Amino acid sequence: MIDPLPADRRAARLALLLPGLAVYGASVGMMLRADLGQMPWGVLDQGLAGVLGIEVGTSSILVGALVLLLWVPLRRRPGLGTLCNVVLVGLSINATLALLPAPSSLGARIPLLVAGVLLNAVATGAYIGAGMGAGPRDGLTTGIAARGHSVRVVRTTIELVVLGAGWLLGGTVGVGTLLYAVAIGPLVHRTLPAFELRSRPVEPVPTA
């Protein structure tokens, strides 16, 4: 079972959701190509991909599907956006890595990292703003927090565990990891209101 689609502006929501997820995956690919450190879940995807001998985007899809299974005991239902998130982000990561060559100089890698972080914030604002379901990782955080825990504590704990596991598996932790941790919150704080589509109030039906 999945949550029903919002009743209003479905075309506009899809126009935010699908490109937003594709751009999100592209931003992850850019940070991977910069090779200066990755976001926590990206470190896990990268490390797992190396261990399994698969593409990073494919690893992202597998991790997303496994995380989604953890929603079951939390009694959370995914939305269309949740399911699209699992698949489209991973496919976009693979496509970006296939098309984007790895820069050789630090002078090229730093701008690529910064552009990836900025693009990630824009994409996050777009796909969340579409209002069609949380991503599997965000839903895990809010699902656990709903049982009486602080969202900040839950998110931090999960991401530290994920980061540590990814690093042990061989994922890259570096200045990019720190930059993402510091910058993504303030950036999404600005991009989300710019894209958010709030549900329109239902007008009462006039009675005779």
N, C-alpha and C positions, 0 to 999 in steps of 0.2 A: 504494500500500500504506500502511495505517495500523497503528499499534501496536494489539494486541488490548486489549479492555477488561479492567480488573482483574476478577478472578474473584469477589471478595467485595463485598458491600454496594453493589451497583450503583445501587439506588434512592436510597440515602443520598448517594452520590457525585453523581448527577444533581441531587438536591435542593440540593446545594451549588454545583455547577457552573453551572447555568442561571440561578438568581437572582443568583449572584455575578457573572456576566458582564453581566447586565442592570443590576445596581447599579453595576458598574464604568463602563458607558457613561453611566449617569445622573450619576455623579460627574464625569465629563469634561464633560458638558453643563453642570453647575453651575459648574465652573471657567471654562468658556467664557462663560457668562452674567455671571459676576463681572467679566470683562474686565480682570483685573489681572495676567495672565501665566499661562501654561499649562505643563504638563509637556513635556519635549522632543519626544516623539512627537506630542503634541497640537499643538504649535507647527507641526510639519511638516504634519499633517493640515489645520490651519486655513489655513496658507499655500497649500498645494496646492489646497484647496477654492476659495480666492479666485481663483487663477490659472485653474482649469478651469471656474469658475462652477457648482460643484456643492455639495451639502450636505456639512458637515464629516464626518458619519457615513459618507457614501458615500465620501469621500476616505479615511477610516480603513479601510474595507473594501478599497479598491484598494491602499493601502499594505501592509496585512496580507497580501494575496494575493501582492504582489510580494516581500515579505520571505520568505514561505513558499517561493517559488521558489529563494531563496538557500540553502535547506536542502538542495537536491539535491546540489550539489557537496560539501557537508559530510557527506553520507550519513546524514542524520537523517530519521526517520520521524515524521510528526505523529500525535497521538492524536485521539480524538473531541473532546476539549476544545480542541485546537488549532484544528480546523476550526470549531467553534462560536464560538470566540473571534473569528475573522476576521469572521464575519457578525453575531453577536448584539451585540457591543460597538458596531459602527457603527449598527445599527438602533436601539439604545437611545439613542445620542447624538442621532440625528435626532429621535426621539420626545420626548426631554427638551427639546431646543431648540424644538420645536414647541409644547410645553405650558407651558414655564417662561418667563414674561416677563422681560425684562432689567430689573434694578433701576436706578433713576436716581440714587440717592444713594450716596455712598461708605460711609455707615453701614450700608447694606443689602448692598453688594457685598463688604465684608470678611468678615462672617459667612458669606455664601454661599461664598466662596472657602475659608474654613477648614472649613466643613462638607463641601465637595467633597473636600478633601484627606483628611479623616478617613474619609469614606465610601469613598474610593478604597482606603485601606489595609484596611478591613474586607472590601471586595469582592475585593481581591487575595488576602488570606488565605483567603477562601472558595473561589475558583476554583482556586488552586494546591493548597489542602488537599484538594480533591476527588481529586487524583491521576490525572487523566484526560488528561494531556498538557500540555506547556508552551505558553504563548502564542507566537505566531510571533516576536515580538521577543525574548523571553527565550530561546527556542530558538536564535536566531541567535547570541546572546551566548555561551551555553554550548557551542554547536557550534564556534565559533571558539576558545574557551578550551580545549576538549578537545584542540586541536592543540599544546598546550604553552605557552599564554599565561595570564597572570593574569586571572581573571574580572573583578576590579575594574578593571584597566587596559582590558580589552576593552569592558566596559560603559561606562566613562567616555568612551572614545574614540568609540564608536558614538553615544552620546547627545550629545556635543559636536558631532559632524558633523551629526547630525539637527537639533539645535537651531539651528546656524548656517544650514543649508539652509532650515529653516522660517522663520527670521527674514528671510532674503534674499527669500523668497517672499511675505513680508508677514504672517507669523504674529506673535502678540502675545507678547513677552517682557517680564516685569516682576517685581514682588515675589512674585507667585504662583509663578513659575518657581523663584525662590530658596527660597521656603517649601517647595515640593514636594521639591526636591533635598535639603534639610536634614532634613525630617520623615519622608519616606516610608520610608526604611530602618529607623529605630527603631520606627516604627509597625507595619510589616509583621513586624518581629521579634517583636512581641507578638501580632498577630492570627493569624499562620500557625499557631503551636502550638495556638491555641484551636480552629481548624477542621480541622487536618490529620487525615485518615483514613489510618492506616497499615494496610498489608495484614496480615491475620491469618495467623499461621503455619499451614501445612497440617499437620493431625494425621496421623501415620502410620497406615496401614491395618493393623489387627491381623492377624497370621497365625495359622493354626491350629497 
